[in-house]
């Protein structure tokens, strides 16, 4: 034998390669669908926040987002949950946003260093 693959081996290699390409394309389609779903949810959340917060409260939340993005995300989720459950009467103003931020903020850990 000359070491070259015969026709059956070539056909098997082609089938495997085609299956790999199809699997890869199917995975990309799933990722695109998930990304589209995530973007849709994000747009709905932003629209809900626009309705639930006054301009000053939204500005305060954006300021918090600059320094503590994870905390701001937690506050947004809380506001969305309040709005969806119907426990919001009107919009959240700046004072209410301040109290909500204080309420959700974790307790600060204090360190006392004593010199001897």
N, C-alpha and C positions, 0 to 999 in steps of 0.2 A: 504494500500500500504506500501511496505517496504522501500520506499525512493530511490530505485535503478532505474536508467534510463532503459526504455524498449529498444527494438531493433531499433525502428524508431528514437528515440532520439540519440542513439549511432551512428547510421548511419549519422544523420545530423551533429553531432559533428565531425565525421571523415571527412566529406565533407568540413566543415568549416576549419578544420586544414589543409587539403590538399590544399585548395585554398590559405590560408595564406602562406604556404610554397612555392607555385608556384609564388605568388605575390612577395615574398621576393627574390626568385631566379631571377625573371624577372627584379627586381630593380638592383640586383647585375650585371646582364648582361648589363643593360643600363649604369651603372657606369663604368664598364670595357670598354665598347665601347667609352664612353666619355674620359676616361683616355688614351686610345690608340690614339684617335683623337688628344688630347692635346699633347701627346708625339710626334706624327707625325709632328704637327705644330711647336713644339719647335725644332725638328731636322731640319726642312726646314729653320727656322729662323737662326739657327746656321750656316748652310751651306751658306746661303746668306751673313751673316756677315763675314764669312771666305773669301768669294770672294770680298766683298766690302771694307774690312779694311786691311791695311798693318799690319805687326807684331807689330810695335811700337804703332800704333793706338789701336790695340786690347789689348796690355798690359796696355795702359793708361785707356781704358774703364774698364778693369778688376780691376785696382787700384781704380777707382771711385766706382765700384760695392762693394768693401770692406767697404767703408765708407758710401755710399749712394745707397743702392740697388734699391730703387724706381726711383731715378734719372737716374741711369744706364739703367733701363728698358725703361724709357722714351726716352733716347738717342738711344737705340737699335731700338725702334719702328720708330723713325725719320729716322735712317739710312736705315731701311728696306723699309720705304715708299719712300725714295729717290731712292733706287735701283730698286724697282718695277715700279716706274713711269718713269724710264729711264733718270732721271736728273743727274745721276752720270757719270762723264767722268773719267774712270780709277778707281783706288782705293783711299780711303780716307787715307791720311798719318797723321803723328803725329801732324803737324801744323794745318791741316784742322780739326782734331779731337779737338784740343785745342780751336779753334775758335767756333766750333759747341757747345762744352761744355759751353763756355762763353755765347753764344747766348741763349742757353736753360736754363741756370741757372737763377733761380728766383732772383729778386733784393733783396739785403740784407736789412733788416729792421734795422734801427739804433735807439738806445735809447740814449737820452741825459738826464743825471740826473744832475740837478743843485742843489747845496746846498745853503741854505740861512742862 
